[in-house]
Amino acid sequence: MQRMLDVSDDVRAEIGDEEADRLLSGDNSPGSYDCTSCRTPGDSLQERTSTVLFVGEETAVLAFAHAGCLPSQVVQVPEEQLQGAVQSITGAEPPAAEEPEQAVLGVTSGLVLLGGELHPALVVEPTGPIARPGATGGGDDFLPLLIEQGFMPVSQVKEVPSTLGGWSVLLAMGQLHALLQPGETGGQVAWWQAHQPLHVTDGWRAAANKTNTVLVFAAPVGTIGRQPREDLLRDALDKAAANGQLVTASMPLAGT
C-alpha cells in the first residue's frame, strides 16, 4: 500500500532512486513508527511522514518523523553519535570517546524571562579561547567571528533579538542535536553538534514549541559557566552583557 512519505531531493540523492521508490511503495518502510523528533507513534499509512537521514563519515541511519515535526532532510552528524544510536538498538559496545585536543563549544539550555514571557534559550560558551583560522599568537576572536556571522552584541538582556537568517536549532528524538548554519554550497551544516544528544526540560520544549524560536546567547570562555539555577544563569547573562561580552540571535526551531 502506498505510504504517505515525503522523500526530499537531498535524501533521494543519498539513498538513490531505487531505494526511495521502494520506500514510497511501502516495500522497505514501516507503517507505524516512533517519530524521531517527538517520540510519539506515527503511521505513514494515515498521516504525512518525513524521511530523515542521519549521515556520519561511514554510517547512515534512516529515521521517520511526523511531517509536522520535521521536514524530510539529510542531517550531518558525527560518526560516534550514529554509532551510539546503532549501539542503543543492537546492544553493541560503543567506541571509546576520544579526548578533545582543542577548545570545543559548550551549550546549556534554560528559560529566560523577557517582557513578562519565558523564552527558550541556549547559551554557547567555549572551553578555551577561539582563535581566528590561520591566526598565530593566541588571543580570543570568538565574539568578533560571531558578529561577522550576524550575531548582535547587547549591553542588556531585555529584548528578543532579531532572527539570524539561515540558522536554526535542531531538536530531534526529543533532544537537542545541533545548531545549524548556512552551508557554503547551499543547505545547512552543523555549526555545533552535540557529542551526545542533550536533554531539555519539558518546560523548555513547551516554550520552544509555542514560539518556534530559540534565543541563542554566546560569550567567551569563563564568562557564564554552568549555573545550577536559571536565576543564576540570568544573572551571569546580565553581567556578561554589561561587560560587553555577550552576543545573541534568534533562531527558528527545527523539530519539536
SEPADREN-258944 format. One record per atom (N, C-alpha, C, O): residue in one letter; x, y, z; chain. Coordinates in pm, whole numbers, plus 50000, padded with zeros to 5 digits. Each point is the difference from the previous one (the first is absolute). Example, Ala and Ser with C-alpha at 12.3 -4.5 7.8 and 13.67 -1.06 7.14 Angstrom:
REM SEPADREN-258944
rest,xx,yy,zz,kette
A,51319,49431,50780,A
A,49911,50119,50000,A
A,50090,50120,50000,A
A,50104,49998,50066,A
S,49861,50107,49862,A
S,50082,50119,50006,A
S,49923,50109,50073,A
S,50051,50111,50017,A
This chain:
REM SEPADREN-258944
rest,xx,yy,zz,kette
M,50084,49880,50000,A
M,49916,50120,50000,A
M,50088,50124,50000,A
M,50103,50005,50067,A
Q,49855,50097,49857,A
Q,50079,50122,49988,A
Q,50013,50072,50134,A
Q,49901,50020,50070,A
R,50220,50017,49964,A
R,50024,50073,50125,A
R,49991,50150,49976,A
R,50027,50049,49890,A
M,49935,50023,50214,A
M,49993,50146,49992,A
M,50135,50058,50043,A
M,50011,50074,50098,A
L,50091,49889,49826,A
L,50138,50038,50035,A
L,50046,50120,49919,A
L,49972,50011,49880,A
D,50100,50078,50186,A
D,50071,50108,49933,A
D,50147,49961,49992,A
D,50064,49978,50103,A
V,49990,50015,49777,A
V,50142,49971,49980,A
V,50059,50120,49925,A
V,49974,50018,49881,A
S,50106,50063,50188,A
S,50055,50120,49939,A
S,50103,49963,49893,A
S,50049,49888,49995,A
D,49981,50209,49921,A
D,50101,49977,49895,A
D,50135,49965,50062,A
D,50073,49917,49945,A
D,49960,50146,50169,A
D,50128,49971,50065,A
D,50005,49856,50050,A
D,50101,49932,49984,A
V,49789,50022,50077,A
V,49996,49862,50048,A
V,50006,49904,49882,A
V,50071,49900,50004,A
R,49854,50130,49892,A
R,50000,49913,49880,A
R,50139,49990,49940,A
R,50042,49893,49955,A
A,50030,50220,50044,A
A,50135,49999,49943,A
A,50093,49910,50082,A
A,50092,49939,49945,A
E,49885,50054,50186,A
E,50086,49919,50086,A
E,49967,49851,49989,A
E,50090,49916,49995,A
I,49781,50051,50002,A
I,49962,49859,50005,A
I,49977,49939,49862,A
I,49994,49878,49986,A
G,49993,50207,49911,A
G,49979,49951,49864,A
G,49853,49990,49964,A
G,49914,49981,50087,A
D,50057,50030,49785,A
D,49862,49997,49953,A
D,49932,49867,50031,A
D,49882,49997,50038,A
E,50191,49894,49946,A
E,49939,49868,50020,A
E,49953,49983,50143,A
E,49888,49955,50024,A
E,50198,50080,50072,A
E,49963,49986,50140,A
E,49887,50097,50037,A
E,49910,49964,50075,A
A,50095,50158,49871,A
A,49894,50098,50026,A
A,49866,49947,49949,A
A,49898,50013,50069,A
D,50102,49929,49814,A
D,49875,49946,49944,A
D,49949,49882,50081,A
D,49879,49982,50017,A
R,50213,49937,50034,A
R,49960,49888,50086,A
R,49935,50051,50128,A
R,49901,49943,50047,A
L,50153,50163,50008,A
L,49940,50060,50120,A
L,49859,50050,49971,A
L,49907,49973,50076,A
L,50079,50098,49814,A
L,49871,50060,49967,A
L,49894,49893,49972,A
L,49882,50021,50027,A
S,50161,49866,49918,A
S,49905,49893,49968,A
S,49966,49916,50122,A
S,49906,49921,49998,A
G,50172,50097,50110,A
G,49973,49925,50122,A
G,50078,49872,50011,A
G,49983,49926,50097,A
D,50104,50045,49804,A
D,50078,49875,50004,A
D,50105,50000,50111,A
D,50036,49895,50052,A
N,50013,50223,49984,A
N,50112,50005,50094,A
N,49980,50111,50104,A
N,50097,50064,50042,A
S,49780,49959,49998,A
S,49972,50102,50101,A
S,49891,49951,50094,A
S,49910,49927,49958,A
P,50099,50112,50168,A
P,49899,49954,50095,A
P,49870,50078,49983,A
P,50000,50116,49959,A
G,49888,49817,50074,A
G,49875,50074,50006,A
G,50001,50088,50124,A
G,49988,50122,49991,A
S,50027,49815,50124,A
S,50008,50073,50126,A
S,50146,50022,50038,A
S,50086,49920,49963,A
Y,49940,50187,50110,A
Y,50136,50033,50041,A
Y,49993,50092,50122,A
Y,49894,50054,50032,A
D,50219,49964,50034,A
D,50013,50101,50105,A
D,50070,50120,49939,A
D,50111,49988,49947,A
C,49824,50129,50059,A
C,50054,50121,49940,A
C,50138,50030,50057,A
C,50018,50003,50121,A
T,50079,50020,49791,A
T,50137,50026,50045,A
T,50013,50134,50071,A
T,50102,50027,50064,A
S,49794,50059,49924,A
S,50004,50130,50066,A
S,49925,49998,50132,A
S,50059,50025,50105,A
C,49810,49945,49891,A
C,49920,50011,50123,A
C,49985,49867,50072,A
C,49949,49996,50112,A
R,50094,49895,49825,A
R,50001,49867,50061,A
R,49861,49941,50021,A
R,49986,49899,50068,A
T,49912,50160,49875,A
T,49867,49942,50010,A
T,49971,49919,49874,A
T,50063,50023,49897,A
P,49843,49882,50110,A
P,49975,49912,49884,A
P,49950,50077,49879,A
P,49931,50102,50012,A
G,50104,49848,49872,A
G,49950,50052,49874,A
G,49963,49885,49908,A
G,50038,49885,50024,A
D,49888,50146,49870,A
D,49957,49897,49906,A
D,50007,50058,49859,A
D,49922,50089,49965,A
S,50170,49861,49956,A
S,50019,50055,49865,A
S,49886,49963,49906,A
S,49994,50051,49888,A
L,49917,49861,50155,A
L,49882,49969,49920,A
L,49887,50100,50024,A
L,49908,50011,49920,A
Q,50101,50062,50193,A
Q,49892,50088,50040,A
Q,50037,50148,49999,A
Q,49911,50085,49993,A
E,50218,49947,50015,A
E,50040,50141,50012,A
E,50132,50022,49927,A
E,50080,49908,49984,A
R,49940,50215,49973,A
R,50123,50033,49929,A
R,50120,49977,50090,A
R,50001,50041,50116,A
T,50099,49895,49830,A
T,50118,49959,50076,A
T,50125,50041,49924,A
T,50010,49982,49879,A
S,50086,50074,50195,A
S,50126,50041,49939,A
S,50106,49893,50019,A
S,50008,49936,50105,A
T,50074,50045,49792,A
T,50120,49917,50014,A
T,50116,50092,50036,A
T,50027,50098,49931,A
V,50042,49868,50178,A
V,50113,50079,50048,A
V,50123,49910,50002,A
V,50002,49898,50069,A
L,50099,50140,49855,A
L,50121,49918,49989,A
L,50112,50065,50079,A
L,50047,50108,49967,A
F,49997,49822,50140,A
F,50115,50045,50078,A
F,50125,49935,49940,A
F,50008,49878,49989,A
V,50089,50205,49972,A
V,50116,49952,49926,A
V,50128,50034,50076,A
V,50022,50116,50036,A
G,50061,49783,49989,A
G,50133,50020,50058,A
G,50106,49976,49895,A
G,49971,50002,49881,A
E,50151,49976,50164,A
E,50109,49977,49906,A
E,49988,49865,49930,A
E,50032,49987,49882,A
E,49921,49912,50192,A
E,49991,49866,49943,A
E,49862,49939,50016,A
E,49969,49899,49936,A
T,49947,50159,50148,A
T,49872,49941,50035,A
T,49887,50094,49963,A
T,50015,50122,50011,A
A,49873,49823,49947,A
A,49879,50080,49975,A
A,49883,49928,50066,A
A,49987,49878,49991,A
V,49928,50198,50073,A
V,49881,49945,50067,A
V,49878,50073,49947,A
V,49991,50122,50008,A
L,49914,49802,49937,A
L,49875,50058,49948,A
L,49895,49994,50110,A
L,49974,49894,50057,A
A,49966,50221,49972,A
A,49898,50008,50103,A
A,49874,50063,49941,A
A,50001,50053,49889,A
F,49891,49940,50187,A
F,49872,50053,49954,A
F,49945,50097,50102,A
F,50018,49982,50121,A
A,49913,50121,49830,A
A,49946,50103,50089,A
A,49867,50048,49944,A
A,49976,49997,49879,A
H,49936,50048,50211,A
H,49880,50068,49953,A
H,50041,50119,49914,A
H,50093,50072,50035,A
A,49841,49947,49853,A
A,50035,50112,49911,A
A,49984,50134,50072,A
A,50068,50097,49965,A
G,49843,49910,50134,A
G,49984,50122,50076,A
G,50111,50025,50100,A
G,50015,50112,50050,A
C,50063,49785,49980,A
C,50112,50015,50094,A
C,50130,50036,49929,A
C,50071,50091,50042,A
L,49959,49838,49851,A
L,50124,50023,49925,A
L,49972,49984,49852,A
L,49923,49913,49961,A
P,50139,50169,49954,A
P,49994,49975,49857,A
P,50096,49887,49962,A
P,50093,49970,50075,A
S,49884,49969,49811,A
S,50094,49901,49951,A
S,50132,50069,49968,A
S,50003,50100,49928,A
Q,50107,49846,50127,A
Q,50129,50066,49984,A
Q,50114,49904,50031,A
Q,49980,49892,50057,A
V,50140,50151,49905,A
V,50122,49929,50036,A
V,50069,50081,50110,A
V,50021,50120,49985,A
V,50014,49813,50125,A
V,50065,50066,50113,A
V,50138,49938,50019,A
V,50013,49881,50026,A
Q,50091,50203,49960,A
Q,50136,49953,50023,A
Q,50027,49993,50150,A
Q,49983,50099,50071,A
V,50060,49785,49977,A
V,50030,49982,50142,A
V,50134,49929,50016,A
V,50042,49929,49909,A
P,50025,50088,50205,A
P,50126,49930,50021,A
P,49981,49849,49996,A
P,49897,49948,50043,A
E,50203,49982,49906,A
E,49992,49855,49988,A
E,49975,49934,50135,A
E,49923,49904,50008,A
E,50141,50147,50099,A
E,49984,49936,50130,A
E,49857,50010,50051,A
E,49954,49914,50075,A
Q,49976,50193,49886,A
Q,49860,50014,50043,A
Q,49913,49896,49931,A
Q,49912,49941,50063,A
L,50113,50036,49809,A
L,49924,49898,49929,A
L,50032,49861,50053,A
L,49911,49916,50013,A
Q,50215,50061,50019,A
Q,50038,49872,50057,A
Q,49928,49978,50133,A
Q,49961,49889,50034,A
G,50023,50222,50042,A
G,49927,49991,50126,A
G,49855,49966,49978,A
G,49941,49924,50077,A
A,49999,50131,49817,A
A,49861,49968,49968,A
A,49986,49853,49960,A
A,49906,49932,50042,A
V,50188,50021,49878,A
V,49998,49859,49960,A
V,50021,49911,50122,A
V,49935,49896,50013,A
Q,50154,50145,50076,A
Q,50028,49922,50121,A
Q,49877,49986,50088,A
Q,49976,49896,50060,A
S,49944,50212,49947,A
S,49882,49997,50084,A
S,49897,49900,49947,A
S,49917,49949,50075,A
I,50090,50023,49794,A
I,49908,49905,49939,A
I,50055,49858,50008,A
I,49927,49906,50031,A
T,50202,50078,49942,A
T,50058,49866,49990,A
T,50057,49949,50131,A
T,50017,49879,50018,A
G,50014,50212,50076,A
G,50061,49960,50126,A
G,50150,49985,49991,A
G,50063,49955,50096,A
A,49996,50082,49790,A
A,50145,49991,49985,A
A,50067,50109,50082,A
A,49938,50102,50032,A
E,50186,49877,50003,A
E,50074,50098,50078,A
E,50033,50121,49915,A
E,50045,49983,49886,A
P,49934,50139,50164,A
P,50034,50119,49922,A
P,50150,50019,49993,A
P,50071,49951,50088,A
P,49981,50118,49813,A
P,50144,50025,49993,A
P,50044,50092,50113,A
P,49922,50081,50049,A
A,50202,49905,49991,A
A,50052,50084,50107,A
A,50008,50145,49953,A
A,50041,50029,49888,A
A,49917,50060,50202,A
A,50002,50143,49965,A
A,50144,50052,50002,A
A,50079,49962,50086,A
E,49951,50124,49820,A
E,50133,50059,49995,A
E,50001,50132,50076,A
E,49901,50074,49999,A
E,50210,49955,50065,A
E,50014,50127,50070,A
E,50015,50113,49899,A
E,50076,49988,49904,A
P,49851,50121,50117,A
P,50015,50113,49907,A
P,50140,50060,50009,A
P,50058,50010,50107,A
E,49994,50030,49777,A
E,50134,50056,49996,A
E,49999,50151,49991,A
E,50105,50064,50007,A
Q,49777,49995,49977,A
Q,49992,50144,49989,A
Q,49871,50047,50064,A
Q,49917,49919,50042,A
A,50067,50211,49966,A
A,49879,50054,50061,A
A,49876,49955,49924,A
A,49998,49996,49877,A
V,49899,49969,50198,A
V,49873,49962,49940,A
V,49892,50091,50058,A
V,50020,50067,50101,A
L,49865,49934,49833,A
L,49890,50085,50044,A
L,49912,49924,50098,A
L,49952,49891,49971,A
G,50028,50169,50146,A
G,49907,49945,50096,A
G,49866,50070,49987,A
G,49996,50122,49984,A
V,49895,49802,50022,A
V,49867,50057,49984,A
V,49912,49957,50117,A
V,49992,49882,50032,A
T,49942,50215,50031,A
T,49904,49972,50105,A
T,49867,50063,49964,A
T,49995,50098,49926,A
S,49897,49846,50126,A
S,49867,50051,49971,A
S,49937,50058,50125,A
S,50033,49962,50112,A
G,49876,50130,49867,A
G,49928,50061,50111,A
G,49889,50089,49948,A
G,49992,50028,49881,A
L,49923,50017,50210,A
L,49893,50092,49966,A
L,50036,50140,50046,A
L,50046,50019,50113,A
V,49934,50079,49799,A
V,50035,50139,50030,A
V,49873,50085,49995,A
V,49923,49991,49904,A
L,50054,50089,50198,A
L,49882,50085,50008,A
L,50026,50133,49931,A
L,50088,50076,50041,A
L,49834,49952,49854,A
L,50009,50127,49928,A
L,49859,50054,49980,A
L,49914,49932,49944,A
G,50061,50191,50100,A
G,49869,50060,49980,A
G,49887,49921,50063,A
G,49889,49999,49947,A
G,50138,49936,50164,A
G,49897,49924,50069,A
G,49971,49863,49943,A
G,49908,49933,50045,A
E,50170,50024,49855,A
E,49979,49870,49937,A
E,50129,49919,50004,A
E,50109,50052,49978,A
L,49876,49817,50049,A
L,50115,49911,50003,A
L,50036,49956,49859,A
L,49914,49955,49923,A
H,50214,50058,50044,A
H,50049,49961,49868,A
H,50105,49889,50016,A
H,50084,50006,50090,A
P,49912,49893,49823,A
P,50103,49896,50002,A
P,50132,50058,49951,A
P,50004,50070,49899,A
A,50102,49900,50172,A
A,50130,50057,49965,A
A,50108,49893,50005,A
A,49991,49903,50075,A
L,50112,50117,49844,A
L,50122,49921,50004,A
L,50116,50094,50023,A
L,50007,50108,49941,A
V,50084,49852,50145,A
V,50119,50079,50028,A
V,50122,49924,49951,A
V,50024,49886,50041,A
V,50051,50177,49870,A
V,50118,49937,49940,A
V,50125,50064,50059,A
V,50017,50122,49995,A
E,50069,49795,50060,A
E,50125,50050,50059,A
E,50111,49898,49973,A
E,49987,49884,50040,A
P,50119,50156,49894,A
P,50108,49904,49971,A
P,50079,49963,50125,A
P,49997,50071,50100,A
T,50073,49816,49891,A
T,50081,49954,50112,A
T,50138,50067,50003,A
T,50077,49978,50093,A
G,49953,50101,49806,A
G,50128,50071,49994,A
G,49990,50112,49899,A
G,49897,50013,49933,A
P,50206,50068,50053,A
P,49998,50108,49901,A
P,49984,49946,49858,A
P,50054,49895,49967,A
I,49871,50177,49952,A
I,49978,49962,49860,A
I,50075,50099,49912,A
I,49967,50119,49995,A
A,50134,49833,49935,A
A,50080,50087,49913,A
A,49942,49998,49859,A
A,49938,49903,49958,A
R,50083,50205,49972,A
R,49959,50008,49860,A
R,50082,49898,49919,A
R,50121,49988,50021,A
P,49815,49939,49886,A
P,50075,49902,49921,A
P,50125,50061,49935,A
P,49993,50103,49933,A
G,50120,49832,50089,A
G,50126,50047,49942,A
G,50073,50102,50085,A
G,50113,50037,49968,A
A,49823,50009,50142,A
A,50064,50100,50085,A
A,50106,49935,50087,A
A,49990,49883,50036,A
T,50112,50195,49998,A
T,50105,49954,50089,A
T,50012,50098,50116,A
T,49960,50116,49990,A
G,50096,49836,50119,A
G,50023,50089,50113,A
G,49890,50003,50102,A
G,49998,50088,50087,A
G,49908,49816,49905,A
G,49896,49992,50102,A
G,49892,50105,49979,A
G,49975,50044,49888,A
G,49961,49996,50224,A
G,49889,50094,49992,A
G,49868,49925,49989,A
G,49997,49879,49977,A
D,49894,50195,50041,A
D,49867,49941,49995,A
D,49914,50081,49905,A
D,49963,50114,50029,A
D,50004,49827,49856,A
D,49920,50067,49898,A
D,49858,49946,49994,A
D,49931,50021,49900,A
F,50024,49911,50206,A
F,49869,49934,49996,A
F,49887,50098,49969,A
F,49921,49977,49908,A
L,50071,50132,50167,A
L,49891,50094,49978,A
L,50013,50073,49866,A
L,49900,50011,49929,A
P,50217,50039,50033,A
P,50010,50063,49868,A
P,49960,49907,49886,A
P,49938,50045,49903,A
L,50097,49828,50106,A
L,49963,49904,49896,A
L,49847,49984,49992,A
L,49943,49989,49892,A
L,49993,50009,50225,A
L,49854,49986,50002,A
L,49931,50126,49949,A
L,49899,49993,49931,A
I,50156,50123,50104,A
I,49942,50126,49951,A
I,50007,50005,49848,A
I,49909,50050,49934,A
E,50201,49898,50009,A
E,50011,49995,49854,A
E,49896,49907,49939,A
E,49963,50016,49884,A
Q,49989,49886,50194,A
Q,49897,49908,49952,A
Q,49860,50058,50016,A
Q,49904,49944,49947,A
G,50083,50168,50123,A
G,49869,50062,50016,A
G,49947,50007,50141,A
G,49894,50058,50024,A
F,50179,49883,50074,A
F,49960,50015,50140,A
F,50015,50147,50040,A
F,50086,50071,49948,A
M,49829,49972,50144,A
M,50002,50140,50042,A
M,50050,50014,50143,A
M,49952,49928,50088,A
P,50143,50163,49938,A
P,50042,50027,50137,A
P,49890,50074,50075,A
P,49932,50085,49941,A
V,50050,49884,50187,A
V,49898,50066,50081,A
V,50062,50046,50132,A
V,50088,49934,50055,A
S,49864,50179,49993,A
S,50045,50051,50130,A
S,49901,49968,50110,A
S,50031,50012,50119,A
Q,49846,49947,49841,A
Q,49897,49959,50095,A
Q,49919,49885,49940,A
Q,49977,49995,49879,A
V,49981,49914,50208,A
V,49916,49889,49956,A
V,49856,50039,50030,A
V,49948,49970,50107,A
K,49988,50096,49797,A
K,49864,50048,50025,A
K,49907,49986,49881,A
K,49879,50015,50016,A
E,50173,49956,49865,A
E,49917,49988,49881,A
E,50032,49872,49924,A
E,50112,49949,50004,A
V,49787,50001,49926,A
V,50022,49884,49914,A
V,50085,50044,49881,A
V,49961,50092,49929,A
P,50152,49844,50047,A
P,50087,50042,49889,A
P,49940,49966,49865,A
P,49907,49920,49990,A
S,50146,50142,49906,A
S,49952,49974,49865,A
S,50043,49860,49955,A
S,50097,49943,50049,A
T,49828,50005,49856,A
T,50026,49864,49950,A
T,50122,49999,49910,A
T,50017,50087,49915,A
L,50069,49813,50104,A
L,50120,49984,49920,A
L,49968,49910,49881,A
L,49979,49880,50017,A
G,50018,50178,49864,A
G,49958,49928,49881,A
G,50087,49879,49968,A
G,50123,50007,50005,A
G,49812,49883,49962,A
G,50072,49880,49959,A
G,50043,49909,50113,A
G,50045,49888,49975,A
W,49943,50159,50150,A
W,50037,49920,50116,A
W,49875,49937,50061,A
W,49890,50053,49983,A
S,50125,49837,50087,A
S,49888,49939,50070,A
S,50052,49909,50111,A
S,50117,49963,50003,A
V,49792,50003,50087,A
V,50030,49911,50112,A
V,49930,49868,49973,A
V,49878,49997,49986,A
L,50198,49895,50006,A
L,49944,49869,49966,A
L,49970,49920,50127,A
L,50089,49965,50077,A
L,49782,50009,49942,A
L,49954,49913,50108,A
L,49946,49874,49934,A
L,49908,50008,49919,A
A,50147,49877,50115,A
A,49956,49875,49941,A
A,50003,49891,50106,A
A,50083,50003,50091,A
M,49827,49902,49896,A
M,49988,49893,50100,A
M,49979,50060,50138,A
M,50044,49943,50100,A
G,49889,50174,49905,A
G,49970,50064,50127,A
G,50118,50063,50069,A
G,49988,50041,50116,A
Q,50126,49968,49818,A
Q,50121,50053,50062,A
Q,50069,50098,49905,A
Q,49974,50003,49880,A
L,50115,50076,50179,A
L,50073,50100,49922,A
L,50117,49934,49928,A
L,50086,49936,50062,A
H,49917,50082,49805,A
H,50103,49935,49920,A
H,50104,50097,49945,A
H,50119,49969,49998,A
A,49839,50148,49957,A
A,50095,50084,49928,A
A,49950,50143,49986,A
A,49880,50029,50008,A
L,50217,50061,49970,A
L,49973,50134,49950,A
L,50050,50000,49856,A
L,50117,49972,49974,A
L,49794,50058,49933,A
L,50031,49992,49858,A
L,50021,50138,49942,A
L,49929,50094,50035,A
Q,50169,49919,49875,A
Q,50029,50125,49933,A
Q,49996,49978,49849,A
Q,50005,49885,49956,A
P,49987,50221,49965,A
P,49997,49982,49855,A
P,50128,49934,49950,A
P,50110,50033,50044,A
G,49874,49872,49863,A
G,50116,49937,49939,A
G,50055,50083,49886,A
G,49927,50081,49941,A
E,50199,49901,50027,A
E,50063,50078,49894,A
E,49940,49972,49864,A
E,50000,50087,49912,A
T,49949,49792,50070,A
T,49943,49963,49870,A
T,49849,49980,50008,A
T,49942,49929,49919,A
G,49994,50134,50180,A
G,49856,49985,50017,A
G,49968,49904,50113,A
G,50086,49927,50047,A
G,49788,50074,49995,A
G,49959,49914,50110,A
G,50058,50049,50132,A
G,50038,50116,50014,A
Q,49967,49793,50083,A
Q,50052,50035,50132,A
Q,50102,49896,50045,A
Q,49993,49883,49963,A
V,50102,50163,50117,A
V,50098,49913,50061,A
V,50002,50029,50150,A
V,49955,50105,50044,A
A,50097,49802,50033,A
A,50003,50017,50145,A
A,50113,50096,50040,A
A,50117,49974,49973,A
W,49845,50136,50092,A
W,50099,50089,50061,A
W,50043,49942,50134,A
W,50118,50000,50034,A
W,49784,49952,50042,A
W,50026,49924,50122,A
W,49919,49872,49994,A
W,49883,50001,49965,A
Q,50182,49888,50071,A
Q,49934,49870,49998,A
Q,50018,49934,50135,A
Q,50113,49990,50049,A
A,49779,49965,50012,A
A,50010,49932,50130,A
A,50076,49870,49986,A
A,49971,49920,49911,A
H,50128,50058,50177,A
H,50071,49872,50001,A
H,49902,49888,50031,A
H,50003,49893,49939,A
Q,49908,50134,50158,A
Q,49884,49916,50026,A
Q,49881,50095,50008,A
Q,50014,50108,50057,A
P,49870,49855,49889,A
P,49884,50090,50003,A
P,49973,50050,50142,A
P,50003,49922,50096,A
L,49972,50207,49916,A
L,49981,50062,50130,A
L,49853,50001,50040,A
L,49913,50033,49920,A
H,50062,49932,50205,A
H,49865,50004,50054,A
H,49958,50143,50026,A
H,50080,50080,50049,A
V,49796,49954,49920,A
V,49943,50128,50037,A
V,49874,49974,50081,A
V,49936,49896,49985,A
T,50029,50198,50102,A
T,49886,49979,50089,A
T,49869,50009,49922,A
T,49995,50055,49890,A
D,49900,49890,50169,A
D,49868,50009,49938,A
D,49958,50146,49985,A
D,49939,50037,49900,A
G,50095,50046,50199,A
G,49966,50142,49993,A
G,50072,50070,49885,A
G,49942,50085,49933,A
W,50184,49879,50045,A
W,50078,50058,49890,A
W,49937,49960,49867,A
W,49982,50084,49911,A
R,49986,49789,50075,A
R,49941,49953,49874,A
R,49864,50064,49976,A
R,49968,50036,49887,A
A,49951,49978,50220,A
A,49868,50062,49984,A
A,50014,50144,49954,A
A,49926,50045,49913,A
A,50169,50028,50146,A
A,50020,50139,49961,A
A,50051,50009,49856,A
A,49959,50089,49925,A
A,50130,49819,50037,A
A,50054,50000,49864,A
A,49892,49966,49898,A
A,49994,50061,49893,A
N,49920,49844,50140,A
N,49893,49963,49908,A
N,49895,50111,49987,A
N,49934,50012,49897,A
K,50052,50068,50209,A
K,49903,50110,49998,A
K,50045,50110,49905,A
K,49920,50054,49923,A
T,50209,49980,50082,A
T,50051,50112,49920,A
T,50070,49957,49873,A
T,50019,50080,49909,A
N,50020,49790,50084,A
N,50081,49949,49888,A
N,50128,50079,49981,A
N,50055,50007,49890,A
T,49991,50053,50220,A
T,50121,50082,49994,A
T,50082,49975,50127,A
T,49946,49986,50109,A
V,50185,50008,49873,A
V,50093,49983,50113,A
V,50096,50118,50003,A
V,50055,50038,49896,A
L,49967,50019,50221,A
L,50098,50106,50016,A
L,50136,49937,50026,A
L,50013,49912,50085,A
V,50088,50133,49843,A
V,50135,49945,50016,A
V,50092,50112,50049,A
V,50014,50103,49934,A
F,50047,49875,50182,A
F,50097,50094,50057,A
F,50138,49936,49992,A
F,50014,49879,50018,A
A,50087,50201,49955,A
A,50137,49949,49993,A
A,50093,50096,50074,A
A,49984,50121,49992,A
A,50112,49822,50079,A
A,50093,50078,50080,A
A,50136,49931,50001,A
A,50007,49879,49980,A
P,50102,50195,50044,A
P,50134,49939,50003,A
P,50016,49904,50117,A
P,49921,50001,50094,A
V,50182,49917,49898,A
V,50030,49903,50105,A
V,50011,50069,50136,A
V,50059,50107,50012,A
G,49882,49830,50090,A
G,50009,50050,50137,A
G,49901,50109,50033,A
G,50005,50055,50110,A
T,49904,49978,49798,A
T,49909,50111,50023,A
T,49872,49958,50073,A
T,49958,50066,50094,A
I,49981,49826,49863,A
I,49871,49956,50053,A
I,50014,49883,50096,A
I,49951,50005,50113,A
G,50117,49891,49842,A
G,50012,49880,50083,A
G,49871,49920,50001,A
G,49900,50042,49943,A
R,50104,49843,50121,A
R,49880,49915,50009,A
R,49928,50033,50131,A
R,50041,49958,50108,A
Q,49852,50118,49880,A
Q,49927,50045,50117,A
Q,49894,49896,50040,A
Q,49932,49946,49914,A
P,50056,50025,50216,A
P,49906,49896,50044,A
P,49855,50042,49997,A
P,49910,49916,50002,A
R,50064,50216,49993,A
R,49862,50047,49999,A
R,49983,50107,49892,A
R,50096,50068,49962,A
E,49780,49946,49988,A
E,49977,50094,49892,A
E,50011,50145,50044,A
E,50033,50087,49919,A
D,49941,49942,50210,A
D,50018,50137,50047,A
D,50148,50038,50001,A
D,50037,50114,49972,A
L,50048,49788,50061,A
L,50144,50025,49997,A
L,50049,50012,49856,A
L,50091,50079,49971,A
L,49850,49844,49938,A
L,50035,50011,49859,A
L,49965,50139,49949,A
L,50079,50062,49927,A
R,49803,49988,50110,A
R,49960,50133,49957,A
R,50094,50106,50055,A
R,50037,50094,49929,A
D,50002,49892,50196,A
D,50095,50096,50059,A
D,50130,50001,49922,A
D,50057,50106,49975,A
A,49992,49774,49987,A
A,50125,49990,49925,A
A,49986,50063,49862,A
A,50093,50064,49951,A
L,49791,49917,49985,A
L,49977,50062,49869,A
L,49996,50152,50011,A
L,50058,50070,49917,A
D,49874,49981,50186,A
D,49993,50145,50019,A
D,50139,50059,50023,A
D,50033,50106,49947,A
K,50048,49825,50133,A
K,50135,50048,50028,A
K,50086,49998,49874,A
K,50074,50095,49973,A
A,49915,49797,49948,A
A,50078,49991,49876,A
A,49960,50111,49904,A
A,50086,50061,49936,A
A,49783,49967,50053,A
A,49954,50106,49911,A
A,50054,50136,50046,A
A,50047,50079,49918,A
A,49946,49948,50212,A
A,50048,50127,50053,A
A,50149,50020,49976,A
A,50048,50112,49987,A
N,50025,49776,50008,A
N,50145,50006,49979,A
N,50038,49993,49851,A
N,50118,49990,49966,A
G,49782,50014,49945,A
G,50028,49995,49857,A
G,50051,49866,49953,A
G,50077,49993,49905,A
Q,49880,49898,50161,A
Q,50049,49866,49966,A
Q,49888,49905,49960,A
Q,50009,49880,50024,A
L,49885,50174,49916,A
L,49887,49915,49964,A
L,49947,50039,49862,A
L,49979,50118,49971,A
V,50001,49780,49944,A
V,49932,50020,49872,A
V,49881,49906,49995,A
V,49998,49899,50071,A
T,49903,50133,49847,A
T,49879,49921,50000,A
T,49931,50004,49865,A
T,50028,50087,49917,A
A,49883,49817,50062,A
A,49920,49991,49878,A
A,49882,49909,50027,A
A,50006,49915,50089,A
S,49887,50101,49836,A
S,49888,49907,50003,A
S,50014,49904,49883,A
S,50044,50038,49891,A
M,49917,49835,50133,A
M,50007,49900,49894,A
M,49871,49921,49999,A
M,49947,49968,50106,A
P,50001,50000,49776,A
P,49878,49916,49995,A
P,50030,49860,50049,A
P,50112,49950,49990,A
L,49784,49989,50065,A
L,50011,49863,50050,A
L,49968,49902,49888,A
L,49899,50015,49932,A
A,50186,49886,50050,A
A,49973,49890,49909,A
A,49973,49878,50086,A
A,50087,49958,50077,A
G,49794,49983,49910,A
G,49964,49887,50083,A
G,49919,50046,50120,A
G,49968,50118,50014,A
T,49999,49785,50072,A
T,49921,50032,50119,A
T,50058,49928,50120,A
T,49948,50013,50110,A
